[in-house]
Amino acid sequence: MSQRGPEGDLRDFLRTRRARITPEQAGLTPFPGVRRVPGLRREEVAQLAGVSVDYYVRLERGRSESVSTGVLNAVARALQLDDTERENLFALARQRRRQSRSKDVPEQVRPGLVHTLRNITEVPALLLGHRLDVLAANDLARCLYLDFDGETNIACYMFLHDAARDLYIDWPETALEIVGMLRLSSSNHPRDTRLAGLVDDLSAADKDFRRWWAEHPVFKPRYGSKRYRHPQVGELTLGFEALAPVGDTGQTLGIYPVEPGSSSERALRMLTRQT
């Protein structure tokens, strides 16, 4: 498989994050001489985090078994990580502690969540698992996404079907978010061979996925908006609210509201009549 394992993922994640920050951005005076790496050197990250160079080098090499919460927080601050990147750092650093956990556990969908989706009839709504499988969706979501072109996984739909590239006006932005969601999930589920296999398949099939995966993006959906160009009702803009059902770790309930009185609402009503 193409995934590199806990040590390689942690190493590459830290390298990509220090490569994007210059000494000046970190408030440091650059070391003299020719710089052979973009961004911060490991010595500079260690200085900013208040740890020895040897300690940070061991961390970047994946030797994170005994690293403390305080050190991880200090490294996160030194690398100017956002909340999602910080979560990813902690997950990667502590993967070895999760090696004994069960892998490939089938995801269970609470009947109450399925009923909730069916009762949402005015806007699209769907439930995704941690592998981005579509665990449940209401009729309007299936109409919006053209029934996912027969796919049961939103990442496969996004990268393997032209219908998705045509549907999303801002396809690259949304596709990169999908990669970031899979990256974060992979860090939190290191023993999930089904997830690893999905990443391998997408890496082999799509050059965009392969390139973005190597950049180690991480993304956790919260709220925002998406623009669509639907073949039946034209262009529309929908908001999205990403909710985490309590007790179902890794699942995401997505609801797509629309601005009242807008042209997008009229387009959505036309789509509703086709459900």
N, C-alpha and C positions, 0 to 999 in steps of 0.2 A: 504494500500500500504506500501511497505517496506521503501520508502524514509522517512526521518525523519523530513523534513521541514527545513525552513531557520535557526532556532536556532541550531538544532542538526547538520546540515551540517557544519555551521561555527565553532561550538565547536569541532567537530571531525576533521575538516581540520586543525585547529590551533594545536590541540593536536598531530596529526600525524607529523606535521612539527617541533614542538619543541622537540618531542621525538627523532628525528634523529640527533640532534646537542648536543654535549657535552659542558660543560662549557669551557673546554680547547679550543675547536674549535671556541667558541665564544669570546675567549680572556678574560675569567673570572676566578677568583680563586674560586673553588667550595666551597659552604657553608659547614661548618663542620657537621659531623654526617652522619648517614646512609641515602642514597638517596633511596626514595621509588618509584621514577619514572625514566624511562630511559630518557636521554637527559636533556633538560633545565626544571627547575621549572618555574611556572608562575611568581614568584618573580624575577627570573633572566631575563625573557623576558621583564618584566616591566622595570627593571633596564636598559637593553640595549636600549629599546625604549624611555626611558626618560619620562615615565608616572607613575602614582601611581599604586600600586598593585591592589587596589580596581577598578580602571578604567580598567586595563587589564582584571581582573576577569570578570567584567561586559561584556566586549567585547567577551571573550571566552564563556560566557554563552548565547551569541546571542543577547545581548542588544546593538545593534549597530546603533540605529536610528539616533543618533546625532554625531556619530564619524566623525572626520574631515579627510580630505585628508592627512594632515600632519601626523596625528597619524597612519593612515593606512600605509603610506610610511615608518614611523619609525618602525612599527611592521614588515613590509616586510623586511626591512634591518636587523633587529634583528634576524629574522628567516632565513635569507640568501635565500630568495625566488628568483627564476628566474622570467623572464618576464611573463611567462604563469601562474605561481603560483600567482604572484602579481595580474594579471588580475582576477584570480579566487577569491582571497581574497576580492578585491573590489566588485566583483559581489555578493558574499555571504553577505558581510556587508551591501549592499544596496538593498537587495531583497525586503524588506518591502516597499521601495519607488516605486517598480514596481508592487505591488499587484493589482493595478487597471487596469493594462494593459490587453488587450485582450489575451485570451488563445486559444490554439489549432487552430490558424489561418492556413488555408491550405497554403502550400508553392506554390508560383507562379514561373514558369520558363519562363524567357524571350524567345520569339521565336528566337531572335538573338543568344542566347547561344546554343539552340538546333541546329541551322544551323551551328554554329561554330564547334560543335562536329562532325557533319556529314561531314564537310569539312576536318577534321583531319583524314587522311587515312593511314598515315605511322606509327603512334604509338597509343597505347591505350589512351583513354581519357574518363573521366566520370565526372558527376556533382552530388555532394552529398548535401542534405539538412541538417539542423541543428540536425535532429533526425537520420542522416546517412541513410536516404532513398536515393535510387539511382533514382535521378530525371531524368537523361538522361545519355546515354552511347553510344559511337560509336561501330561499329561492331567488331572492333579489341579488345576492352575492353571486350565485351561479349564473344569473343572466349577465351581470356586469362583467364577470370574468369568462364569459363564453363557455361556461361549465368547465373551466380550466383546461380546455382542449383535451379532455379525457384524462388529465393528470390527477394524481392524488397528493402531489407534493408541490408546494408553491415555488421552491427553488428550481425544481425540474421544469415547471411551467415557465418560469422566468427566463431560463437560459436555453432550453431545448426546443421552444416553440416560437415560431415567428408571430403568432397571434399576440403573445405578450409584448413583444417589441413594438408591434403596431398599436396595442392598446394604451400603453404608457407613453404619454408625450415626453416625459422626462425619464425615459427608460434607464440610461446609465446611472443616474442618481439612485433610483429605486433598486436597481440590480446590485449596486455596491452595498446598499443597506442590507440586502438579503445575504450577501457574502459575510458582512459583519455580524449578522445574527447567527449564522452557522459557525463562525469563528468563536464567538462567545459561548455558544452551546457546546462546541467541541472541547473548549477549556473546562467546562463544568461537567462534561460527561466523557472523560478520557478513555473509558473502557467500552464505549458503545461502538461495536464493530459495524453495526448498520449505518450509523452516522459516518464513520470513517469510509465505508464503502460508497456512500452517497457522494462524499467529497471527491473520492477517487474518480468516480464516474463522471462527475461534472468537470473535473480538471482535465480528464482525457477528451471530453466532448467539446469544450468551449474555451477558446483562447482568452476571452474576457474574464471568465471565472478564474482560470489558471493564473492570470496576471494579478488580479485583485487579491486572490487568496495568498499569494506570496508577499503581499504588502501588509498582511496582518491587520486588516481593519476590524474593528469591533463596533457593534451597534445594538442598542436596545431601544425598540420602538416605544414612544410615549404618546405623542400627539403631533398633529400637523395637518397637511393637506396634500392631495395628489391630483394631478391633471390626467384626464383620460380622453382618448379619441375612439369612441365606440362606433363600430360599423353600422349600428342600427339607429342610434339616437344622436350621433355627433359628439362634439366636445362637451365635457362637463368637469367640474371641479368638486371633489368631495373632501371633507375633513376626515381625519381618522383619530380615534381614541383607542389606545392599546391598554387593556386591562389584564391584570394577572389574577386568575381565579384563586382564591385562598384555598390552600391544601393541595393544589395541583402544580407542583414545581415544574417550571419550564413551559407550561401552556400559556398561550396568549389569546385573549378574546379581543378581536378587532371589530369595532363598530365605526361605520362611515357616515357621519351626519352630513346634511346638506343645508346651505343657507336658505332660509325661508324666502319665497318670492323671487328667487334667482332663476336664471335660465337653466342652471344646473338642476334645480328642483323640478322644473318642467320636463327636462330630459329624463330625470329619474322617474317621474310619473309615467312617462311614455314607456319606460322600461318595465315599470311595475305592471302595466296592463298586459305585458307579454308573459308574466309569470303564471 
